[in-house]
Amino acid sequence: MLNFYKRMSSEIYDIDKPIGHSFGDVEFYKECLDGVSGPILEPAVGTGRILIPLLEAGLDVEGFDLSDEMLAICRKNCEEHNFSPRLHQGRMESFPTERKYDAIIIPTGTFLLLHKRNESIQSLEECHSHLNKEGKLILDVFVPKEFSIGRISTKTWHLDNGDIITLEDKLVEVDFINQYTISHNRYERWREGKLVETELEQFPLRWYGVEEFRLLLNSLGFEDITISSDYSRYKSPAPSTEIITFEATAVHT
């Protein structure tokens, strides 16, 4: 997995998706975790947008992330909310902890950043091996709907200190056989009309079919697999669906 979250992209992630902001996912994950009293792990924890509300709900949650920049922001956000959870630096393909959990959560499609199939499978195997008996995996995926190579989108953020940060997102590759896209992101910081910083980022995303992913989970030792769409629990996916959430129970022989 690429460590593509650098300083400026991490800063923008925290500004654009602050603690307390929800796409419906915060409430959904609280509902899914209702009744879980044991430890919970969030791989790719990011800035703590999901982690902190779950801690506020009284859940025992910890996390890890590949990005040092993301972890630094997450620690700061946790301190500001009077929490000090276990936070580790590590990869989704090889967990940095030997602890076992009652639940593992990977919200908002973060799992799809593992665009190579072998890395995806390694990560799911790690999830299975780190779950207690009858432990639950809750994981979001989505299917991209825009495949126009060369398509460019631009966003702009005005910071409190007067800086302006722009993001140019360009789709450069679509691999229909291996089911992933690659975008190139260009962040620029402007200060008093002058360009003072540039950051380049390669952003991969994999996609899965619904039945394909269900079969993959089942082949890796997960059972009682349920599917929800757009953070409405057990609602079947439709052509207009944007987010698909799988809940699966780890079976250990």
N, C-alpha and C positions, 0 to 999 in steps of 0.2 A: 504493500500500500504506500502510495506517495505521501510524503509529508508536505502537502501543498498549502497548508494554512500558515502563512507567514505573518509578519507583524501587522501590516496594514489590513490584510484581509481579516485577521482576527479582530482587529479594532472595529472594522465595519460590521462584522457579525454581531458584536456586542451592542453596537449602536442600533443596528437594524432589527435585532431580535433580543431586546432587553429582558432581564429577569422580570417575570410577571406577564410577559406577552405570551398569548396562547393562540394556536390555530385550531383549538378544540382538542389538541393532543394532551395538554396538561390534565384537563378534566377526564379525558378518556383513560389515560394511564392510571390516574387515581382510582377510577372505577375498576379497571382490570386488576389492580393490586390490592383491592379491598380484601381484607382477611389474611394477607401475607404478613406474618409477624417476624420472619427471619430476615437475614441479610439479602439485599438486592444490589445488583451490579449494573451500572450503565457504562458499557464500552463507548469510546468516542464521546465523552461527556461534554466536550466543547466548553462553553462559558458558564454552564450550570443552569441554563434556562429551564430545563426539566428537573434537574437534580434538586434545586433549592425549593421549589414548591412541594416536592415529595418529602423533603426533610421537614418542611413546615407542617406537613400532614402527619408527622410523627413516624414516618417510615425510616428504616435503617438502610440507607442508601450510600454507596460509594461509587467511585468512577475512575476511569483512566482515559488518557488521550495520547495520541502520537505527537501532537503539537505542543512544544514547550510554551509557545505564545498563548495558546488557548488555555493551558493549565494555569498560567500566571493570572489571566483574567478570571478564571473560575475560582482560584483561591481568594482573589481580591473580593469577588462578589460574595463568596461564602462568608468571609470575615465581616463584610458589611451587613450581612444578615445574621450574624452571630452563630455561625456554624463552622465546624472544623472536621469535615468528613475525611475519610481516607481517600486520597487522590494519588494516582500513580501515573508514570509515563510509560506507555507501552502500545503495542499493536493489536488490532483485532484478530490477526492471524495467530498470535502467540501471546496469550494473556500474561500480564506481569505479576500475577498473584496465584497462589495455590489454593486459596480459600474457595469453599463451595457455597452456593447461594440458593435461596428459595425461588428467586426470580432473576432473570437477566432481561434488560430492556434495551432495544436499539430503535429509538423513535426517528421520525421525520426523514426516512429514506437514507439515513447515514450508511447503512449496510451496503448500499449500492455503489459507494465509493470504491469498494473492492471490485474493480471491473474485470479482473482475471478470475476465471471460474475456479481454478485451484485455490486461490486465496479465499474466495467465498466459502468453499467447502471446508477449508482449514478453520475458518472462523466459526462456522456452525458446529464443527467437531469440538472446538474449544468451548463453545457455549454448552454443548451437551455434557462434556466431561466436568465442567465447573458447576453444574446444577445438582442439587441434592435429589434424592429419589422423589419423584412426582414434582420436581421443580418446574417452573414455567418459563418459557421463552416467549417474549412479546416483541414483535419486529415489524417495522413498516417497510413497504416497497411501493414504487409507483412505476407506471409505464410512460415513458416520454411520448409526447404527441407532436413534437416539432423536429423534423429531420432535414431541414434545409441547410445543406452545407454552405458556409459563407454567411449565414444569417448573423447579424450583429445587433446586439441590444446595448443600451447605455443607461446607467443610473448615476445619480448625483446626490451627495450628502453634504450639507452645510454644517460644520462642526461649531461647537460653542466658542472655540478659540478663534474663529474667523477662517480657519482652513476650509478648503473645499476638496473633497475626494470624489473622483469619478471612477466608474468601473465600466470597461468595455468588454463584453462577453461575446466571443465569436465561436460558433460551431465549426470545427475543422475536420472532424472524422466521424463517420457512422459505419460501424461494422455490423451488418445485419446477420452474418453467420455466427459471430461470437457474442452478439447482443450487447454492444456497448457504444457509447458516444464519447468523444473527446472534445472539450471546449478549451480555448485559450482565453484566459482572463488577464486584463491589463488594468492595474490600479494606478492612479496618478493623484498625487497630493499637490494642490495649488495653494500658494500663499501670497497674498497681495498681488495677484495676477501673474505670478511666476511659478513654473513647474519646479518643485523642490524634491520630489521623490517619485520613483516609479517602481512598481513591483509586478512581476510576471508570474502567472500561475497556470499550470496544466490541471484541468478539472475533468476527471473521467466519471462516467456514470454507466452502470450496467442495468439491464432490465431483465425481468423474468415474467413468463406467463403464470397465471394463477395456478393452474393444475401442475405445471412444471415445478413450481416452488413447493407445492403441497407434497408432491412425490419425492422431491429432494429431502425435505424434512423427514418424511416417513422412512426413507432409506437410511437416514443417519440416526435413527432410534427415537424419533419423536412420534407421539401418538396424540389422540384426542385433539386433532388440529381443527381450529375454528377460524373463520375468516370474517372480517368486518370491513366496511368501506367508509371513507371520509369521516372517521372517528365517530361513527354511529355503530354501536356494538351489534354484531351479528347481521348487519344489513348486507345483503348480497351485492357484489360489485356490478356496475352497469357501465355501458360505454362512456358515460360522462364522469365516472369515478376518477378521482385524482390520487387518493391515498388508499392503499390496501394493507390491512393489518392482520398478521397471522399470530395466533396464540397456539402454543404447542406444549405438551407435557413431555418431559424427558423420562424415558423408560430405561432402567439399568438392569441388565441381566446378571 
